[in-house]
Amino acid sequence: HSLLFKGIKMSYKNSKSYVTRMIELNLSSDQSITSSSATLLDFDTIRGDFGHGVSLVSGGNGRIRLSANNHYYCVGFAALDKDTNTDTYRVKVYNTSGTQLTESQGAFQSYASFVSGVNKHYQCMNFQLLVNPTTDTDYDFKTDGETGTMKADGTSIFIIEMSDA
């Protein structure tokens, strides 16, 4: 018997390929955190592969711009030398209107830091952002819950950018 495949379309190797770029954001020096309420992390140093679409907004004091139509995976680390031994801190992602982004919007805040008895030692908290903006979009990474010194050595964001070109 013979089989007819009339009108059937088949495809082969139809996966989409992307150009992948790596970007790193850092603090050039320690940052004093004087408020326990949503303080913007002042990332001011950026380096990355040629042609990436990540930028620091001029005058934005740490505001980060991700270019349209790229896929981004951002993972960050925040190391705070805490002022007290009782309070905890978190890092959260906000839009430019000051609204905290949710998990359904691709933002994953850090867990609260541990409280460690009489010790005030700093702990490194991990936070993430996974987005595919359709327009150039700005994001703020903020810490809250505790005051102290955000350490330049230990605070950074690593970004993987995937684009069509």
N, C-alpha and C positions, 0 to 999 in steps of 0.2 A: 504494500500500500504506500502511496505517496501522500505527503502532507502539504497542504497549501497554507502559506502564511501571508495571505492577502490582507493588506492594510495594517499589518502589525509593524510598529517601529521599535527598534531595539537600539540601545546605546551601549557604548563600551568606554570605560575609563572616563566617566563623567564627573569626577571629583574636581573641585575648584582649587586652584593653586593660589597662594598668597605670597607676597613679599613680607618677610618677618624682620622687624627691627627691634633693637633693645635700647631702652632709655633709662637713665638713672637720675633721680632728683635728690639733692642733699641740702642740709643746712651748712653754711660756710662757717658758722660759729654757734656756740650754745645759745639757746633762746630762753629768756626769762618768761615764765608763765605766772603772771600775777593775779589772774582771775580763774576761778574754778568753773567758769561758765563759758563754754564754746569759744576757746581761743584758737585762732587760725595759726596753723603751723607755717612758719615763714620760710618755705623752701625757696632758695635763691641761687642754687647752682644746678645746672642741667648739662648732661653730656649724653651722647647717644650716637647711634649709627646715622650715616649720611641720609638725608631725605626724610627723616621722621617728622611726624605731624604734631608733636607735643611742644608746648611753649609755656613759659611763665608770663602771666599777664603783667604788662608794664604798670607799675604802681599798685599792683594787686596784693602785695605783701604775702606772697605764697600761693596765690590763686593759680590754678593750673588749667590750661586750655588744651582740649583734645580735639583734633580735626575731624571734620565730617566724613562719614562713610568708611571709617576704619574700625576694626575690632580691637578693643583694648582689654588687657588683663593687667591690673595694677595690684601689686602687693607691697604693703608698707610696714615699716617697723618704727616704733616710737619708744625711745628710752628716756624716761623722766626720772630725775633725781628728786624725789618727793620731799616736800617741806614737813610733812607730818607722818606719823606712823599709823594713823587710823583711817585716813581717806584713801579711796581707790580712784583710779582714773581710767578713761576710755578714749579711743579715737574714733570719730564718726565722720561720714562724708555728707556734705551739704551742697545744695545748689546756691546760685548767687542771690536768691531771695531769702536765704537764711533758713530754708526748710531742710531738715535732715532727710536724706534719701533712705529708702527702705530696702530690704532684701529683694523684693519683687522688682525694684529699680536697679538691681545689680550691686548694691552697696552692702558690705558686711562689716559692721563695727567690730572693734576689738572686744574681747572679753574684758571684764573689769580686772584691774591689777589685783594682786594678792595683798592683803594687809599682813604684815609680818611682825607682830609683837612690838618690841621696842626698837626694831630696826627700821630705818627709813630708806634702805637701799633701793636703787632704781631697778625697774623691771622693764623689759622690752615687750611691748604689746604689738600684735600682728593685726592688720586690717586689710581689706580687699575692696576692689571696685572692678566690676566686669560689665562693660558697656560697648555699644555700637551706635554712637551718636549720628543722627542724620544731618545735623548742622554743627558747626563749630560750637562746642559747649564747654563752659567753665565749671570747675569743681573746687570746693574748699574742703580741706582736711583739717578738722578741729579736734582739740582735746578738751575734755571737761572732767570735773569732779575733784581736781587737786591742783595745787600750785607747786612750783618748784622750778627746776632747770631742765629744759629739754636738751638732751645731749646731742651735739653734732656728731659725735662718735657713737653711732648706734641708731640714729634716726635717718631714714631714707625711704624712698619709694622706687621700686623697680617696675618698669612697664614693658610689656611685650605688646607691640603694635603689629597688626596684620592688615595689609592693604592690597588692593588689586595691582598697584604699580609701585 
